[in-house]
Amino acid sequence: MQKYIIHAIALLLFGYGHAQVSTSPSGQVSNITTDFSFSVNDGNYNRPMLRSGWLSGIGDYFYIKHGGANTESYTYGLRISDGNGFDFGKDDFTTTFLKIKTDGNIGIGTTDPASKLEVQSEVLINNPSARGSSVIKLDRGSEGKDMAIISFGQANQYLWNAGLLYNGGSNSPDFYISQNNTITDGSGTIQHIPELTIRTTGEVGIGTKSPDSKLTVKGNIHAEEVKVDLSVPGPDYVFKEGYNLKSLEEVQNHIKEHGHLPNIPSAKEMETNGIQLGEMNMKLLEKIEELTLYIIELEKETRQIKFMDERLESQNKEIEQLKTIIMNFKK
């Protein structure tokens, strides 16, 4: 009787194809063999939970799935097929969570991984034993703001981030290093206060995320030596013949009218626009060379005055001698 029941169950399991059920002497099933397909259905909704078969584009397959009540929606399961490899997903495998193709490529969030590992979503690798945040994070924020972050540190106040940040509207991502876990993606934006930013256009910012030159530093600079290539000529023209050296009276009048030296920007201009170091150094050197010419001219005048004083003193002595001679002559 038990053998008849087993054979009856086998007929229900195998919809078509050839099947063979082997039983032990005690009547227990020891082996089930089929050359094509079989199915185990849900008792409530008569939907397949375990099935083997063949489908066009997939080939021979075997899957296990469950859930979804009386529809295929929200069913979860795994499928192995000789055409598509391994799938783990839902909704009758129309949505794939994990894919292993027959060529060995593994995909997460994609049905067609092109590399040995391809992930079509955010990636977060945590170290649960550490006090810091994520170690590696690939994230796609809203409004076209994507980021790839490597974070390390023992706690948030000591956490450092390094990575690439793509801002919507720009053509390429920026590399940055920031401190104190300042990367956020809360209300659709990603804010960061970087210690270092490197733009793909070559601009480097230290203490700023918006460098406007090849090197922009928001803060102090300490260096043993700084070399500046000049973009303006050196002021040796001051010593050349024909240079229009203003008189001291003209300089005095310019200072009274404008409040600063000729060819030097005002304090307000420098505070507003800053200064070009190379250009300003050349202007200051120009003033030093002009001052040197004034000193040379003043030294000439001083020597002339000294010469005149010496002549006057000599003449005074001669006059005194003449006076003495005249006085003696009168006696």
Secondary structure in CASP SS format (residue, H / E / C, confidence):
PFRMAT SS
TARGET T0000
AUTHOR 0000-0000-0000
METHOD secondary structure of the structure
MODEL  1
M C 1.00
Q H 1.00
K H 1.00
Y H 1.00
I H 1.00
I H 1.00
H H 1.00
A H 1.00
I H 1.00
A H 1.00
L H 1.00
L H 1.00
L H 1.00
F C 1.00
G C 1.00
Y C 1.00
G C 1.00
H C 1.00
A E 1.00
Q E 1.00
V E 1.00
S E 1.00
T E 1.00
S C 1.00
P C 1.00
S C 1.00
G C 1.00
Q C 1.00
V E 1.00
S E 1.00
N E 1.00
I E 1.00
T E 1.00
T E 1.00
D C 1.00
F C 1.00
S C 1.00
F E 1.00
S E 1.00
V E 1.00
N E 1.00
D C 1.00
G C 1.00
N C 1.00
Y C 1.00
N C 1.00
R C 1.00
P E 1.00
M E 1.00
L E 1.00
R E 1.00
S E 1.00
G E 1.00
W E 1.00
L E 1.00
S C 1.00
G C 1.00
I C 1.00
G E 1.00
D E 1.00
Y E 1.00
F E 1.00
Y E 1.00
I E 1.00
K E 1.00
H E 1.00
G C 1.00
G C 1.00
A C 1.00
N C 1.00
T C 1.00
E C 1.00
S C 1.00
Y C 1.00
T C 1.00
Y E 1.00
G E 1.00
L E 1.00
R E 1.00
I E 1.00
S E 1.00
D C 1.00
G C 1.00
N C 1.00
G E 1.00
F E 1.00
D E 1.00
F E 1.00
G E 1.00
K E 1.00
D C 1.00
D C 1.00
F C 1.00
T C 1.00
T E 1.00
T E 1.00
F E 1.00
L E 1.00
K E 1.00
I E 1.00
K C 1.00
T C 1.00
D C 1.00
G C 1.00
N C 1.00
I E 1.00
G E 1.00
I E 1.00
G C 1.00
T C 1.00
T C 1.00
D C 1.00
P C 1.00
A C 1.00
S C 1.00
K C 1.00
L E 1.00
E E 1.00
V E 1.00
Q C 1.00
S C 1.00
E C 1.00
V E 1.00
L E 1.00
I E 1.00
N C 1.00
N C 1.00
P C 1.00
S C 1.00
A C 1.00
R C 1.00
G C 1.00
S C 1.00
S C 1.00
V C 1.00
I E 1.00
K E 1.00
L E 1.00
D E 1.00
R E 1.00
G C 1.00
S C 1.00
E C 1.00
G C 1.00
K C 1.00
D E 1.00
M E 1.00
A E 1.00
I E 1.00
I E 1.00
S E 1.00
F E 1.00
G C 1.00
Q C 1.00
A C 1.00
N H 1.00
Q H 1.00
Y H 1.00
L C 1.00
W E 1.00
N E 1.00
A E 1.00
G E 1.00
L E 1.00
L E 1.00
Y E 1.00
N C 1.00
G C 1.00
G C 1.00
S C 1.00
N C 1.00
S C 1.00
P C 1.00
D E 1.00
F E 1.00
Y E 1.00
I E 1.00
S E 1.00
Q E 1.00
N C 1.00
N C 1.00
T C 1.00
I C 1.00
T E 1.00
D E 1.00
G C 1.00
S C 1.00
G C 1.00
T C 1.00
I E 1.00
Q E 1.00
H C 1.00
I C 1.00
P E 1.00
E E 1.00
L E 1.00
T E 1.00
I E 1.00
R C 1.00
T C 1.00
T C 1.00
G C 1.00
E C 1.00
V E 1.00
G E 1.00
I E 1.00
G C 1.00
T C 1.00
K C 1.00
S C 1.00
P C 1.00
D C 1.00
S C 1.00
K C 1.00
L E 1.00
T E 1.00
V E 1.00
K C 1.00
G C 1.00
N C 1.00
I C 1.00
H C 1.00
A C 1.00
E C 1.00
E C 1.00
V C 1.00
K C 1.00
V C 1.00
D C 1.00
L C 1.00
S C 1.00
V C 1.00
P C 1.00
G C 1.00
P H 1.00
D H 1.00
Y H 1.00
V H 1.00
F H 1.00
K C 1.00
E C 1.00
G C 1.00
Y C 1.00
N C 1.00
L C 1.00
K C 1.00
S C 1.00
L H 1.00
E H 1.00
E H 1.00
V H 1.00
Q H 1.00
N H 1.00
H H 1.00
I H 1.00
K H 1.00
E H 1.00
H H 1.00
G C 1.00
H C 1.00
L C 1.00
P C 1.00
N C 1.00
I C 1.00
P C 1.00
S C 1.00
A H 1.00
K H 1.00
E H 1.00
M H 1.00
E H 1.00
T H 1.00
N H 1.00
G C 1.00
I C 1.00
Q C 1.00
L H 1.00
G H 1.00
E H 1.00
M H 1.00
N H 1.00
M H 1.00
K H 1.00
L H 1.00
L H 1.00
E H 1.00
K H 1.00
I H 1.00
E H 1.00
E H 1.00
L H 1.00
T H 1.00
L H 1.00
Y H 1.00
I H 1.00
I H 1.00
E H 1.00
L H 1.00
E H 1.00
K H 1.00
E H 1.00
T H 1.00
R H 1.00
Q H 1.00
I H 1.00
K H 1.00
F H 1.00
M H 1.00
D H 1.00
E H 1.00
R H 1.00
L H 1.00
E H 1.00
S H 1.00
Q H 1.00
N H 1.00
K H 1.00
E H 1.00
I H 1.00
E H 1.00
Q H 1.00
L H 1.00
K H 1.00
T H 1.00
I H 1.00
I H 1.00
M H 1.00
N H 1.00
F H 1.00
K H 1.00
K C 1.00
END
